[in-house]
Amino acid sequence: MKARTHHSMGYDNRMAVLREIVLSDPLSRGQIAQRLGLTDATVSRITRQLLDAGWVRELPPDQDDHHAGPGRYAVNLDVNPRGGCVLGIGLGLTIQTVTLTDLKNQVIEGTEMKFSTLDDPEVVINSLVKESMRLINAHVPDRRSLLGGFTMVAGLVDPIEGIVRSSPYFGWENVPLRSKLVDRLGIPMRIESLSNSIAIFETRFGTARGRENVLVTTCGIGIGTGVILNGRLVPGHNFNAGMVGIMDVPTKDGGFTTLNRVAGGHAVLQHLHGYDVERSGLPAYKMATDLFDAIKRDQEGDPAIIPVMNQTGYALGLITIQAVRFVAPEMFVIAGPLAMSPSYVAAAKVAVAQGVKTIPVEVTASNVTGPVSDQSATCGLAICEYLYEQPEPSPA
């Protein structure tokens, strides 16, 4: 193993300080030094570099904060929203968004796309590029301030090669999405599966913030799970981990169906409207509208909806019991559109509580879910990617 040089340790410290500022509320230099076990002099030197780069700003002195010592006021540091901006693209079956935010993840402008069909990747990519360029041209006069973008996609994604290997609901196979976006937008771009993206976002900014072992299941029309163990995403062989929606589930007649069909929006729409998501031929926005309408009716206490949401949420909980027993997470987070259904979430909690009494696990709904989450997650992850991974300066 190569020994760490003084230079590489300095770079690591710089990134650690930046992470603390990005992922926390405003902090003083003394608080950062205490959290990271660094000297005050080291933190002061690093924060000066970040201030000079324009990524961090000093807030007015906090007279109630005495971390700076007797007779002195603490000066807190925060991310500088004007230090740059990022682009986020979300491609789910129910929601598709293009969003531009500043470095505080405050939306400059965002668009919810309404595709009549998602089955032609070129048509979808062209529309995403067109809307992205409209946002960039309207709000980014200096292209150097646009750090990069992040795209999350419902399906099996190879984030290393930047390829959507498979997206069953879209009908995509081996689409080189990253290279197409990079070529047409002229900015660096990362792509990741929707479920993995939401899992990472939840542990950085959401309900599971600060937790090391978490299952995050994104429940829309389909279902996918992101697994975080010891603070790291588990991608699995060929990035196949978390594709739980296609898991076989036994039926009462001795046959098999899939988790999507018993515990996802697929099941809700089948119960309420009688159509099969995979065979209906309906536009994605129509299915999304029907699902969000059902969620709203559940929120309003519609007695015709509650039993359907209870049944599908309970089915999710029953399957999750097995994962909880195997992985032993601290927390199970229900994310995605169905996390906004109180009956769905309550039934899932009951099922898990009944099935894993000897394994304590907190079951909760995402607090960054729904349409807003596509904007927050894609842009929040872009901020982390491009602030954290700036090129390492050459040694003096």
C-alpha positions in Angstrom: 0.0 0.0 0.0 1.4 3.4 -1.0 2.1 5.6 2.0 0.0 8.8 2.2 2.0 11.9 1.5 1.8 15.1 3.3 0.2 16.6 0.2 -2.5 13.9 -0.1 -3.3 14.2 3.6 -3.7 17.9 3.1 -6.1 17.3 0.2 -8.1 14.8 2.3 -8.4 17.3 5.1 -9.6 20.0 2.7 -12.3 17.7 1.4 -13.3 16.7 4.9 -13.7 20.3 5.9 -15.8 21.0 2.8 -18.0 18.0 3.5 -18.7 19.2 7.0 -19.8 22.6 5.7 -21.9 21.2 2.9 -23.7 18.6 5.0 -24.2 20.5 8.2 -25.7 23.7 9.4 -23.4 26.7 9.5 -20.3 25.9 11.6 -17.6 27.9 13.2 -13.9 27.0 12.5 -13.7 25.8 16.1 -16.6 23.4 15.7 -15.1 22.1 12.5 -11.8 21.5 14.1 -13.5 19.7 17.0 -15.6 17.5 14.8 -12.7 16.4 12.6 -9.9 16.3 15.2 -7.8 18.9 13.3 -5.9 21.8 14.7 -7.4 25.3 14.6 -4.5 26.4 12.4 -5.2 23.7 9.9 -8.9 24.5 9.7 -8.1 28.2 9.3 -5.8 27.6 6.4 -8.2 25.3 4.7 -11.2 27.5 5.1 -9.2 30.4 3.7 -8.7 28.4 0.5 -12.4 27.6 0.3 -13.3 31.2 0.9 -10.9 32.3 -1.8 -12.4 29.7 -4.2 -15.8 31.2 -3.6 -17.4 27.9 -2.4 -17.7 29.0 1.3 -18.8 32.3 2.9 -18.6 33.8 6.3 -21.9 34.7 8.0 -22.3 37.7 10.3 -20.9 37.0 13.8 -23.2 35.0 16.1 -23.2 36.8 19.4 -24.8 33.9 21.1 -22.2 31.4 20.1 -19.2 31.3 22.4 -17.1 28.7 20.6 -14.7 31.4 19.6 -13.6 31.9 23.2 -14.2 34.6 25.9 -14.8 38.1 24.6 -15.0 36.9 20.9 -17.9 36.2 18.7 -17.9 33.1 16.5 -17.9 33.6 12.8 -19.8 30.7 11.2 -19.1 29.3 7.7 -21.7 28.2 5.2 -21.8 27.1 1.6 -21.8 30.2 -0.7 -25.0 29.9 -2.8 -23.4 32.2 -5.4 -20.2 30.1 -5.7 -21.7 28.2 -8.6 -24.7 26.1 -9.7 -25.5 22.6 -10.7 -28.0 20.8 -13.0 -30.1 17.9 -11.9 -32.2 15.5 -14.0 -34.6 13.0 -12.6 -36.0 10.2 -14.8 -38.6 8.1 -13.0 -41.7 6.6 -14.4 -44.0 8.9 -12.4 -41.9 12.0 -12.3 -39.3 13.5 -14.7 -37.6 16.7 -13.8 -34.9 19.1 -14.9 -33.6 21.5 -12.3 -31.0 24.2 -11.8 -30.0 25.1 -8.3 -27.3 27.1 -6.5 -24.8 25.6 -4.2 -27.2 25.7 -1.3 -29.5 23.5 -3.3 -32.0 26.3 -3.6 -34.0 25.9 -6.9 -33.2 28.6 -9.4 -35.7 27.1 -11.8 -37.1 23.7 -12.3 -39.3 22.0 -14.8 -41.5 18.9 -14.4 -41.5 17.2 -17.8 -44.6 15.4 -19.1 -43.6 12.8 -21.6 -46.3 11.1 -23.5 -43.9 8.1 -23.8 -40.5 7.2 -22.5 -39.7 4.3 -24.8 -37.6 6.2 -27.3 -34.3 7.3 -25.5 -33.3 9.7 -28.3 -36.6 11.6 -28.0 -36.3 11.7 -24.2 -32.7 12.8 -24.2 -33.3 15.5 -26.8 -36.1 16.9 -24.7 -34.0 16.8 -21.6 -31.1 18.6 -23.4 -33.4 21.2 -24.8 -34.9 22.1 -21.4 -31.5 21.9 -19.7 -30.1 24.4 -22.3 -33.1 26.7 -21.8 -32.4 26.8 -18.0 -28.6 27.3 -18.5 -29.1 30.0 -21.1 -31.6 31.8 -18.9 -29.7 31.7 -15.6 -26.0 31.0 -16.2 -24.3 33.9 -17.9 -20.8 32.6 -17.0 -20.6 28.9 -17.9 -17.6 28.4 -15.7 -19.9 28.7 -12.7 -21.9 25.6 -13.8 -20.0 22.8 -12.0 -21.7 19.8 -13.5 -24.8 17.7 -13.4 -26.3 14.5 -11.9 -29.0 12.3 -13.5 -30.9 9.6 -11.7 -32.7 7.0 -13.7 -35.3 4.3 -12.8 -33.5 1.1 -13.9 -30.2 -0.7 -13.8 -27.4 1.8 -14.2 -23.7 1.3 -14.6 -22.4 4.6 -13.1 -18.8 3.8 -14.0 -19.5 3.6 -17.7 -22.4 6.0 -17.6 -24.8 3.5 -19.3 -28.4 2.6 -18.5 -28.1 -1.1 -18.8 -31.8 -1.8 -18.5 -34.9 0.2 -17.7 -37.8 -2.2 -18.1 -40.6 0.4 -17.8 -38.9 2.6 -20.3 -37.9 -0.2 -22.6 -34.3 1.0 -22.6 -31.3 -1.3 -23.1 -27.6 -0.3 -23.0 -28.2 3.5 -23.5 -25.0 5.5 -23.1 -26.9 8.3 -21.4 -23.9 10.0 -19.7 -21.9 10.4 -22.9 -25.0 11.7 -24.8 -25.7 14.3 -22.1 -22.0 15.3 -21.8 -21.6 15.7 -25.5 -24.7 17.9 -25.9 -24.5 19.9 -22.7 -20.8 20.4 -22.5 -20.6 19.8 -18.7 -19.5 16.8 -16.6 -22.4 14.5 -15.7 -22.8 11.6 -13.3 -25.6 9.1 -13.6 -26.9 6.6 -11.0 -30.0 4.5 -10.5 -33.0 6.2 -9.0 -33.1 4.0 -5.9 -29.4 4.3 -5.2 -29.5 8.0 -5.7 -32.4 8.4 -3.2 -30.6 6.2 -0.7 -27.4 8.3 -0.9 -29.4 11.5 -0.6 -31.4 10.2 2.4 -28.3 9.4 4.3 -26.7 12.7 3.5 -29.6 15.2 3.7 -32.8 13.3 4.7 -34.4 11.2 7.4 -31.4 8.8 7.7 -28.8 11.6 7.9 -25.9 10.4 9.9 -26.9 6.7 9.9 -24.4 4.1 8.8 -26.7 1.1 8.0 -29.9 1.9 6.1 -32.3 0.3 3.7 -34.1 2.9 1.5 -36.9 1.6 -0.6 -38.2 3.9 -3.3 -41.9 3.1 -3.9 -43.5 4.6 -7.0 -45.2 2.5 -9.7 -42.2 0.2 -9.4 -40.0 -0.5 -6.3 -36.2 -0.3 -5.9 -34.0 -0.4 -2.8 -30.7 1.2 -2.0 -28.6 -0.5 0.6 -26.2 1.5 2.7 -23.8 -0.6 4.9 -21.1 0.9 7.1 -21.8 4.3 5.5 -21.2 3.0 1.9 -23.6 2.2 -0.9 -23.7 -1.5 -1.9 -23.9 -1.6 -5.7 -23.7 -5.4 -6.0 -22.2 -7.4 -8.9 -22.7 -5.5 -12.1 -24.6 -2.9 -10.1 -27.6 -5.3 -9.7 -28.2 -4.8 -6.0 -31.5 -3.3 -5.0 -33.6 -4.5 -8.0 -36.3 -5.8 -5.6 -39.3 -4.9 -7.7 -38.8 -7.9 -9.9 -38.4 -10.3 -7.0 -40.7 -13.4 -7.1 -43.5 -13.3 -4.6 -45.6 -16.5 -4.1 -49.4 -16.2 -4.7 -52.2 -18.0 -2.9 -52.8 -20.3 -5.9 -49.2 -21.6 -5.8 -47.9 -19.4 -8.6 -45.7 -16.4 -8.5 -46.0 -12.7 -9.2 -43.5 -9.8 -8.5 -43.1 -7.4 -5.7 -44.0 -4.5 -8.0 -47.4 -6.2 -8.6 -48.3 -6.6 -5.0 -46.6 -3.8 -3.1 -46.0 -0.9 -5.6 -48.0 1.6 -7.5 -48.5 -1.1 -10.0 -50.7 -2.9 -7.5 -52.5 0.3 -6.5 -53.4 1.2 -10.1 -54.5 -2.4 -10.8 -56.8 -2.3 -7.8 -58.3 1.1 -8.5 -58.4 1.3 -12.3 -58.0 -2.2 -13.5 -55.1 -1.6 -15.9 -51.8 -3.4 -16.0 -49.0 -0.8 -16.0 -46.8 -3.0 -18.2 -49.4 -3.7 -20.8 -51.8 -0.7 -20.7 -49.9 1.4 -23.2 -51.0 4.5 -21.3 -48.7 7.6 -21.2 -46.4 7.8 -18.2 -47.9 11.1 -17.1 -51.4 9.5 -17.1 -50.2 6.7 -14.7 -48.4 9.2 -12.6 -51.6 11.4 -12.3 -53.6 8.4 -11.3 -51.1 7.3 -8.6 -50.8 10.8 -7.2 -54.6 11.2 -7.2 -54.8 8.0 -5.1 -52.2 9.2 -2.7 -54.1 12.5 -2.3 -57.3 10.7 -1.6 -55.6 8.6 1.0 -54.3 11.7 2.7 -57.8 13.1 2.8 -59.1 9.8 4.4 -61.1 8.4 1.4 -62.5 5.1 2.7 -62.4 3.7 -0.8 -58.6 4.1 -1.0 -57.4 3.3 2.5 -57.8 -0.6 2.2 -55.9 -0.6 -1.1 -53.0 1.4 0.5 -53.1 -0.8 3.6 -52.9 -4.0 1.5 -50.0 -2.8 -0.7 -48.1 -1.2 2.2 -48.4 -4.4 4.3 -47.1 -6.5 1.4 -44.0 -4.2 1.2 -43.5 -4.7 5.0 -43.7 -8.5 4.7 -41.0 -8.7 2.1 -38.8 -6.1 3.9 -38.8 -8.3 7.0 -36.5 -10.8 5.3 -34.1 -8.0 4.2 -34.1 -6.6 7.8 -33.3 -10.0 9.2 -30.4 -10.5 6.8 -28.9 -7.0 6.7 -29.8 -5.7 10.2 -30.1 -2.0 9.4 -30.6 0.8 11.9 -33.3 2.3 9.8 -35.7 1.3 7.0 -36.8 4.4 5.0 -39.8 4.3 2.7 -39.2 6.9 0.0 -40.8 7.9 -3.3 -44.4 8.9 -4.1 -46.0 6.2 -1.9 -44.1 7.5 1.1 -46.7 10.3 1.1 -49.5 7.8 1.6 -50.2 7.6 5.4 -52.1 4.3 5.1 -49.3 2.7 3.0 -46.6 3.7 5.4 -48.6 2.8 8.5 -49.3 -0.7 7.2 -45.6 -1.3 6.2 -44.6 -0.2 9.8 -47.0 -2.7 11.3 -45.8 -5.6 9.1 -42.1 -4.9 9.9 -42.8 -4.5 13.7 -44.7 -7.8 13.8 -42.0 -9.7 11.9 -38.7 -8.5 13.5 -39.5 -8.0 17.1 -36.0 -9.2 18.1 -34.2 -6.9 15.7 -34.7 -3.2 16.5 -35.1 -1.2 13.4 -36.7 2.2 12.9 -39.2 2.4 10.1 -39.9 5.9 8.8 -41.1 7.8 5.7 -38.8 10.0 3.8 -39.0 13.7 4.5 -37.6 14.6 1.1 -39.9 12.6 -1.1 -42.4 13.2 -4.0 -41.9 15.6 -6.9 -39.6 17.9 -4.9 -37.2 15.0 -4.1 -36.2 14.6 -7.7 -35.1 18.2 -7.8 -33.5 18.1 -4.3 -31.8 14.7 -4.7 -30.3 15.2 -8.2 -29.0 18.7 -7.5 -27.9 17.8 -3.9 -25.9 14.9 -5.2 -24.4 17.0 -8.0 -23.2 19.5 -5.4 -21.5 16.8 -3.4 -20.0 15.2 -6.5 -18.5 18.4 -8.0 -17.5 20.2 -4.8 -15.9 17.2 -3.3 -14.1 16.0 -6.4 -12.4 19.1 -7.7 -9.0 18.2 -9.3 -6.2 17.9 -6.7 -3.8 20.8 -7.0 -0.3 19.9 -8.0 2.3 19.9 -5.2 4.2 23.2 -4.9 
